[in-house]
Amino acid sequence: MSDVQPKMEEKLKAYRILLIDEAIRSGSYPNSETLALKLEVSSRTIQRYIEFLRDTYRAPLEYDYTRRGYYYTEPNFFIKSVMLTEGELFSLAIFEPLLAQYRQTPIEQNLRDIIKKIVQSLPQNISVDSSLLGSRISFIPDPPVFLEAASFLAVFTALKVRKTLAFEYRSLQNTSYTKRKADPYHAICHRGNWYFIGHCHTRNEIRLFSCSRLRKAAIINKPFTVPKDFNPYLYFDKQMGVWASARTPFAVELLFENEIGTYAAERQWHDTQTIRQYEDGRVYVKFTTTQVPEVLRWVLGQGHTVKVLGPPELAVMVKEEIEKVRGMY
């Protein structure tokens, strides 16, 4: 409640200043009284806005005593309608380190160009300097994967123009590449890794491809049509993982020990989640997902602090994996 009111006031102020700018540029020589009537505020408030225009936007604003109103001494002056709050300026300032998750991809340069245009549209006396925060804020991105830039761009071009993609691909279990063709339907970025879902010509079925495992991609002049019943969200769970082969939904039930109870209780695990914290500090979490392999990998990483209550299949998978690890040592 306390945060909403200031934000609303800032946006209202920005809107009123744009209206004042529009009235002055119209050549009607508005004054404090006419502007106050139009904006339904006091003349004193209008005077504050006028000073804001002069001080912040360096508006070439003068008062014509003959016509009893304001005008711009430079006819071509106008306020660029990018009015940012303090919080929005802060977001721009921390944009640079956030780009880490897009490095080595064409998207990185595109995002830099967009932000550059936004910054250039700001008034000259307002600058965005990420170095002011550089030593005070850190981001820990997921480990990057290598992406062949030309191939990565080819994937997104094929998505856009809907044409078949030819490429060399190395599956997770193999060390050598094989020639493949696919029709890209949908792209996914999951924890720093990029994938696309599409129809594989070799397998004649919809498959998931990792962009980091393909190379020498080129678009073939062969148009394709995405099936009307294609739903990308049937092939992955945006909150849990991208195992396209995992299609059966399971109700996952986990019990967190009290030593990480607070962590479990405060986290948004899934849109379908149910969370209960017991008096002893343990936390029960339940959600529905198709991504059991991804849940398995996460549970194993938590060691003794998380116990699988369901589904039974997942509990068996945990036991089998533990035995495999035991055999390694």
Helices and strands as residue ranges (DSSP letters): H 4-25, H 32-39, H 43-56, E 61-64, E 69-72, H 86-93, H 95-98, G 99-102, H 106-120, H 131-134, H 149-161, E 163-169, E 178-190, E 193-200, E 205-210, G 211-213, E 214-223, G 232-234, E 250-256, G 258-260, H 261-266, E 274-277, E 283-289, H 292-301, G 303-305, E 306-310, H 312-328
